[in-house]
Amino acid sequence: MSDDPPPSPVATRAIRVRMTPLTPREHRVREGRRRALGDPEAAAERVVVGTSEEGATVAVLGTSERRATLSVASDAVVPLPDGLAPAVAAATLDPLLEALAVVGALGRLRRSTVLVTDGATALGRLLVACAARGGARVTAVLPAASPGPATAAALREAGAEEIVDARHTPYAVLPQFDVVLTEVDEPGPLHEHHPLHQALAATRRRGTLVPLGAPAPEDAAAKRVRVLPTPPAPTAADLRRAVDALAAGLVDPLPPRVFPVADRTAAHAALAADGERRGAVVLAWA
């Protein structure tokens, strides 16, 4: 028998769920598209905003698919700063975690040219902001179904040097970029107009392609393009960094659209009607 002492029990805290984001990824999983792209399980952890036993507003990582209370390790609970509305935190922190992870994995970006292929989504806007803060020269694409001039203004404020309107400017006439960041949600084989094919075409030889949510295109190796894999699942330390970045004003918060948790159908309909743009749909639990 081992003489080693048994491991100490992990201290936990009960968190009452108040707000959770309904992400475009969850919406695509519901429609069956995301599984076609080989995405992880639908119940991946996301940011949950809630109230601690002491009454403080906090953020944690969890699934909370049908639970109004979560039991979370004490050291994984991140207090939210005063003045940050729970709905805004829930809308912004989830895509911000992914944007920070992607830009951090890219390393030095100063003076690199970066293309964000869909600046109209919540993640796209935050990718623009994080890459620009890293010193990149960022171009953002507004797709044909984009929300309009307000989104272009928000992207410029986030740091985009150029805005490309996909209705008038085809990918074929764009210059090639050092780094291309693309959210891919179209299953099926690649074809000339497939978003992933277009993103690869916009990546310079020996550049870097980040196909979020999709496997690497087979012809990337022929172009000697480095394909950055989807970042690993975030940790509590990552969540703290995201909260600090938001509290310090390093990125602008996203405006939430709030639906009662009992009305998930309407929340999904809002994402679908909006072409999954912005992505800042939040479910309110209380």
C-alpha positions as CSV (number, residue, x, y, z in Angstrom):
1,M,0.0,0.0,0.0
2,S,1.2,3.5,-0.7
3,D,2.1,5.8,2.2
4,D,1.2,8.8,0.2
5,P,-1.5,11.0,1.8
6,P,-4.8,11.1,0.0
7,P,-5.2,14.2,-2.2
8,S,-6.8,17.2,-0.5
9,P,-10.4,17.8,-1.6
10,V,-10.8,20.7,-4.1
11,A,-12.7,23.6,-2.6
12,T,-15.7,24.5,-4.6
13,R,-18.2,27.3,-4.7
14,A,-21.8,27.4,-5.8
15,I,-22.5,29.9,-8.6
16,R,-26.1,30.9,-9.5
17,V,-26.3,31.2,-13.3
18,R,-27.5,34.6,-14.5
19,M,-26.3,35.0,-18.1
20,T,-24.9,32.7,-20.8
21,P,-24.0,33.4,-24.4
22,L,-25.7,31.7,-27.2
23,T,-22.7,31.4,-29.6
24,P,-22.9,31.0,-33.4
25,R,-21.0,27.7,-32.9
26,E,-23.8,26.3,-30.7
27,H,-26.3,27.5,-33.4
28,R,-24.4,25.7,-36.1
29,V,-24.2,22.5,-34.0
30,R,-28.0,22.7,-33.5
31,E,-28.4,22.9,-37.3
32,G,-26.0,20.0,-37.9
33,R,-23.4,22.0,-39.8
34,R,-20.7,22.1,-37.2
35,R,-20.5,18.4,-36.7
36,A,-20.0,18.1,-40.5
37,L,-16.8,20.1,-40.0
38,G,-15.5,17.8,-37.3
39,D,-16.0,20.2,-34.5
40,P,-15.8,19.1,-30.9
41,E,-18.9,18.2,-28.8
42,A,-21.6,20.7,-28.6
43,A,-21.4,20.9,-24.9
44,A,-18.0,22.7,-24.9
45,E,-17.4,25.0,-22.0
46,R,-18.2,28.7,-22.5
47,V,-18.4,31.7,-20.3
48,V,-21.1,31.7,-17.6
49,V,-21.9,34.9,-15.7
50,G,-23.5,34.4,-12.3
51,T,-23.7,35.3,-8.7
52,S,-21.5,33.8,-6.0
53,E,-22.7,32.7,-2.6
54,E,-21.4,36.1,-1.3
55,G,-23.6,38.0,-3.8
56,A,-20.7,39.1,-6.1
57,T,-21.0,39.0,-9.9
58,V,-18.5,36.6,-11.3
59,A,-17.5,34.8,-14.5
60,V,-16.7,31.1,-14.7
61,L,-16.2,28.5,-17.5
62,G,-18.9,25.9,-17.6
63,T,-21.6,24.1,-19.7
64,S,-24.7,25.0,-17.7
65,E,-26.9,23.6,-20.5
66,R,-29.9,23.0,-18.2
67,R,-28.6,23.8,-14.8
68,A,-29.4,27.0,-12.9
69,T,-26.5,26.5,-10.4
70,L,-22.9,25.4,-11.1
71,S,-20.4,23.9,-8.6
72,V,-17.0,25.4,-9.6
73,A,-13.5,25.2,-8.1
74,S,-12.9,28.2,-6.0
75,D,-9.8,29.2,-7.8
76,A,-11.7,29.2,-11.2
77,V,-14.1,31.9,-10.1
78,V,-13.3,35.3,-11.7
79,P,-14.8,38.4,-10.1
80,L,-16.2,41.0,-12.6
81,P,-15.4,44.7,-12.1
82,D,-18.0,47.1,-10.9
83,G,-19.8,48.7,-13.8
84,L,-19.6,45.8,-16.2
85,A,-23.1,44.7,-16.9
86,P,-23.6,40.9,-16.7
87,A,-25.2,40.7,-20.1
88,V,-22.3,42.7,-21.7
89,A,-19.8,40.4,-20.0
90,A,-21.5,37.3,-21.2
91,A,-21.7,38.7,-24.8
92,T,-18.1,39.8,-25.0
93,L,-16.0,37.4,-22.9
94,D,-16.6,34.2,-24.9
95,P,-15.5,35.5,-28.3
96,L,-12.8,37.6,-26.6
97,L,-11.2,34.4,-25.1
98,E,-10.9,32.9,-28.6
99,A,-9.6,36.1,-30.2
100,L,-6.9,36.5,-27.5
101,A,-5.9,32.8,-27.9
102,V,-5.6,33.1,-31.7
103,V,-3.6,36.3,-31.7
104,G,-1.4,35.1,-28.9
105,A,-0.6,31.8,-30.8
106,L,0.3,33.9,-33.9
107,G,3.2,35.5,-32.0
108,R,4.8,38.7,-33.2
109,L,2.4,40.6,-35.6
110,R,4.0,44.0,-35.8
111,R,3.7,45.3,-39.3
112,S,2.2,42.1,-40.6
113,T,-0.7,42.3,-42.9
114,V,-3.8,40.5,-41.5
115,L,-7.1,39.7,-43.2
116,V,-10.2,39.0,-41.1
117,T,-12.6,37.4,-43.6
118,D,-15.8,38.2,-41.6
119,G,-15.6,41.4,-39.6
120,A,-19.4,41.4,-39.0
121,T,-19.3,38.6,-36.3
122,A,-18.6,39.1,-32.7
123,L,-15.4,37.1,-33.0
124,G,-14.4,38.9,-36.2
125,R,-14.6,42.3,-34.6
126,L,-12.6,41.2,-31.6
127,L,-10.0,39.5,-33.9
128,V,-9.6,42.9,-35.6
129,A,-9.1,44.6,-32.2
130,C,-6.6,42.1,-30.8
131,A,-4.5,41.9,-34.0
132,A,-4.5,45.7,-34.4
133,R,-3.3,46.1,-30.8
134,G,-0.5,43.7,-31.6
135,G,0.7,46.1,-34.3
136,A,-0.8,44.4,-37.4
137,R,-2.1,46.2,-40.4
138,V,-5.6,44.8,-40.4
139,T,-8.1,44.5,-43.3
140,A,-11.6,43.4,-42.5
141,V,-14.2,41.9,-44.9
142,L,-17.9,42.8,-44.6
143,P,-19.8,40.0,-46.3
144,A,-22.8,40.5,-48.5
145,A,-25.2,39.9,-45.6
146,S,-23.4,42.4,-43.2
147,P,-25.4,44.6,-40.9
148,G,-24.4,47.8,-42.6
149,P,-22.4,51.0,-42.1
150,A,-22.5,50.9,-38.3
151,T,-20.4,47.7,-38.4
152,A,-17.9,49.3,-40.7
153,A,-17.5,52.2,-38.3
154,A,-17.1,49.8,-35.4
155,L,-14.4,47.9,-37.2
156,R,-12.5,51.1,-38.0
157,E,-12.7,52.1,-34.3
158,A,-11.4,48.6,-33.4
159,G,-8.4,49.2,-35.5
160,A,-9.1,48.0,-39.1
161,E,-7.1,50.1,-41.6
162,E,-9.1,48.9,-44.6
163,I,-12.7,47.7,-44.9
164,V,-13.6,45.5,-47.9
165,D,-17.2,45.2,-49.0
166,A,-17.6,41.7,-50.4
167,R,-20.6,42.9,-52.4
168,H,-18.4,45.0,-54.6
169,T,-14.8,43.6,-54.2
170,P,-14.2,39.9,-55.0
171,Y,-11.4,38.0,-53.2
172,A,-9.6,37.6,-56.6
173,V,-8.6,41.3,-56.7
174,L,-7.4,41.5,-53.1
175,P,-3.7,41.5,-52.3
176,Q,-2.3,38.5,-50.5
177,F,-1.8,38.7,-46.7
178,D,0.7,37.5,-44.2
179,V,-2.1,36.1,-42.0
180,V,-5.7,35.2,-42.8
181,L,-8.2,34.6,-40.0
182,T,-11.4,33.0,-41.2
183,E,-14.5,31.5,-39.5
184,V,-15.7,28.6,-41.6
185,D,-19.2,27.3,-41.3
186,E,-19.9,25.8,-44.7
187,P,-19.6,22.0,-44.8
188,G,-19.0,19.9,-47.8
189,P,-16.2,19.6,-50.4
190,L,-14.1,22.6,-51.3
191,H,-14.9,24.4,-54.5
192,E,-13.7,27.6,-56.1
193,H,-16.1,29.8,-54.1
194,H,-15.9,27.9,-50.8
195,P,-14.9,30.3,-48.0
196,L,-11.9,28.2,-47.0
197,H,-10.6,28.1,-50.6
198,Q,-11.0,31.9,-50.8
199,A,-9.2,32.4,-47.5
200,L,-6.3,30.2,-48.7
201,A,-6.1,32.1,-52.0
202,A,-5.8,35.3,-50.0
203,T,-2.9,33.9,-47.9
204,R,0.6,34.7,-49.3
205,R,3.0,31.9,-50.0
206,R,4.6,30.8,-46.6
207,G,2.0,32.9,-44.8
208,T,-0.3,31.7,-42.0
209,L,-4.0,30.6,-42.3
210,V,-6.2,30.3,-39.3
211,P,-9.4,28.3,-40.3
212,L,-11.4,28.5,-37.1
213,G,-13.6,25.5,-36.7
214,A,-12.4,23.7,-39.8
215,P,-9.6,21.3,-40.7
216,A,-6.7,22.5,-42.9
217,P,-7.3,22.6,-46.6
218,E,-5.5,19.9,-48.5
219,D,-3.8,22.3,-50.9
220,A,-2.3,24.5,-48.1
221,A,0.9,22.4,-48.1
222,A,1.5,23.0,-51.8
223,K,1.5,26.7,-51.1
224,R,3.7,26.2,-48.1
225,V,1.1,27.9,-45.9
226,R,1.3,27.3,-42.2
227,V,-2.1,26.4,-40.8
228,L,-2.7,27.3,-37.2
229,P,-4.9,24.8,-35.4
230,T,-8.0,25.9,-33.4
231,P,-6.8,27.0,-30.0
232,P,-7.1,24.7,-27.0
233,A,-10.0,25.1,-24.6
234,P,-9.6,28.2,-22.4
235,T,-8.6,28.0,-18.7
236,A,-9.5,30.1,-15.7
237,A,-6.2,32.0,-16.2
238,D,-7.3,32.8,-19.7
239,L,-10.6,34.0,-18.4
240,R,-8.9,36.3,-15.9
241,R,-6.8,37.8,-18.7
242,A,-9.9,38.4,-20.8
243,V,-11.7,40.1,-17.9
244,D,-8.6,42.3,-17.3
245,A,-8.4,43.3,-21.0
246,L,-12.1,44.2,-21.0
247,A,-11.9,46.1,-17.7
248,A,-8.8,48.0,-18.9
249,G,-10.6,49.2,-22.1
250,L,-8.2,47.3,-24.4
251,V,-11.3,46.2,-26.4
252,D,-14.7,47.6,-26.7
253,P,-17.6,45.5,-25.3
254,L,-20.2,44.0,-27.6
255,P,-23.8,45.1,-27.4
256,P,-25.9,42.1,-26.2
257,R,-29.3,41.0,-27.3
258,V,-30.9,39.3,-24.3
259,F,-33.6,36.5,-24.4
260,P,-35.1,34.6,-21.5
261,V,-33.5,31.1,-21.2
262,A,-37.0,29.6,-21.7
263,D,-37.2,31.2,-25.1
264,R,-34.2,29.5,-26.7
265,T,-36.1,29.1,-30.0
266,A,-36.4,32.9,-30.4
267,A,-32.7,33.3,-29.5
268,H,-31.7,30.8,-32.2
269,A,-34.1,32.6,-34.6
270,A,-32.4,35.9,-33.9
271,L,-29.0,34.4,-34.8
272,A,-30.4,32.8,-37.9
273,A,-32.2,36.0,-39.1
274,D,-29.1,38.0,-38.5
275,G,-27.0,35.7,-40.6
276,E,-25.1,34.8,-37.4
277,R,-23.6,38.3,-37.5
278,R,-22.4,39.9,-34.3
279,G,-23.1,36.8,-32.4
280,A,-23.8,38.6,-29.1
281,V,-27.0,36.8,-28.2
282,V,-27.3,36.2,-24.4
283,L,-29.7,33.9,-22.5
284,A,-30.9,35.4,-19.2
285,W,-31.6,32.8,-16.4
286,A,-33.1,35.1,-13.8
